[in-house]
Amino acid sequence: MDISPYVERLRHDLLAAAEAGGPEVRSATERLTYALDPAVRLALMEAVSHAAAEITSALPTGSVDVRLDGRDLDFVVDTTPPPAPASPPPPPPSTEEGDDGVVARVTLRLPEPVKARAEELAARAGTSLNNWLVGVVRDATSESGDRAVRVDVDLSSLPFGGGRGRRLNGWI
């Protein structure tokens, strides 16, 4: 958006008003309008930026940004919806064949850094530390020849554009 016509229109209107004061007033007004040019441009840019911010706050999704390109203003309208919330991880596998539903209590002593990392992984998986540990032990002690591996990959970090907030999780 070129704001020069608006600045020129203001200059023209001020000069027209100064005509009534004679040649000295017109000359002073002309010098003053050239001195005010940067301030007028800045005021117009600020007004347009505030308008864009108000429009953005009224939009359900997306945004309107104003960018300066030389002496012109460019508008950037982003209508992308916010990233969908990550799908909840699948529930832990049900008890294996032969489990009789009896629960045993075990005391496990872990080094603090290992415990902190396990809590972090459990939180990322959306489960409690206890359920996460049960899953890890169950996987490690499964009798099947096929060892299932739990996969949880953040696709947003991949260079081929997995997208923000996208995850791949499951079993291999």
N, C-alpha and C positions, 0 to 999 in steps of 0.2 A: 504494500500500500504506500503510495507516494503521498507524503503529507505536505509537500511543497505548495500545491494549490491552496491549501488552507492557510498556510503562512503568508502567501502572497495576497490572499483575500483580506486577511487582517491588516497587512501593510497598506493595501489600497484603501480600506475603510478608514484607517487612521490618517492617511494623507488627505482623503476627502474631507474629514472633519477639520483638519488643520488649515484648509483653504480659507476658511472664514477669518483666520488670524493674520493673514497677510504673508508676504514672501519670507520673512524671517522665521515665523512660526512653522511654515511649511518646510523650510530648510532644516530647522532643528528637529522637526518630526521625522523627516527623511533619515537623518543621521541616527536618530533614536531607534527607528524601526529596524535598521540594519544591525544595530547593537543588540537589539532584543531578539533577533532571529534565533540564536541558539537556545535561549531561555524558552521561547515559544515552542520550539520543536520538542524540547525536553518535557514541557508541560503537556503537550499533546500526546507524547509517547507514554507518559505516566498515566494519563487519563485512559488511554486505550488499554494499557496493561491492567489497570484496576477493573475495567469493564471485562476483560478476558478472565480475570480471577473470579469475578461475580458469576460469569457464565459457567465457568468450571464448577463452582460450588453448587450451581443449580442442576448440573447434569447428573444423571444417575450413575453413569460410568464415563470414563474418558476425561479428556482435558482440552483446554484451548490455551496455547502458549503464544506469546508475541516475541518475535526475535528481530533484532536490528540487522539489516543487510545494507551496509553503506549508510545512506541517508533514508532508506526505505524501511518500512516495517513489513515483516512477513508473519503470517498467522499459520500456526501448526495445530491442526485439529487431530487429536488422538481419540479414536472411537473404539479401541480394543477393550473388550470386557476384562475385568480383573481376573487373574488366574483362578481357576476352579480350585476349591480346597482339595488337598491331597486325599485320595480315597483311603479309607481306613484299612489298615493291614488285615489280611485274612485272619480269622480266629485261629488260635493254636489248634493243631490237629487233635482230634478226639483221642481218647485213650486207646491204646493199641489192643489188638486181639490178645486175650489172655489177662489183661488188667482186670482185677476184680473190684476196682474202685476204692480200695483201701489206700489211705494216704499215710506215708511215713514222714516223720520229722527228722531232718538232718541239720547239724550245725556245720556251717561252712566258713572257714576262715580264709579271707582273701586279702592280699596286699591292697592298701588304700587306692593306689592308682588303678589297679585292675577293677576294683569295685566301682570306682567313679566311671570308668570306661563302660562297664557292663550296665550301669544305671543310664548312661547316655544312650547306649544302643537300645535298651529297653524302652526308653522314652521315645526315641525316634521310631520304634516299631509300634508305639501306641499301646504298650502293655506294661504290667508291673514287672519289677525286677524278678520276683519269684516266678511268675509265668514264663518270663524270658529264659531264666535259668532252667526251668523244667523242660522247655523246648530244646535247649542246647544239650542237656543230658539225654533226653529222649532220642535226639538225632545221633548222638555219639554212641548210644547203646543199642541202636536198632539192629535187629538180626538179619535184615534183608541184605542180600548181596549188593543191591543197588543202594548206594548211599545218597540220599536226597540232600541237596545243598540249597539252603535258603538264599535267595537273591533279593537285594534291595538296592537299586541303583538310582541316583539322582541324575536324571537326563539333562537337567539344565546346565550341567557343567560340561557336557559334550560339545565339541566344536560344530557338529552338523545340525545344530538348532533343535534340540529336544524341547525347548520351550520352558518358560518360567514355571516352577512349581510342579513339573511333571516328574513322576517317579515310575519305575518299573520294579515290581516286586512279585515274588512267588517262589516256586520250588523248581529245581532242576534235578 
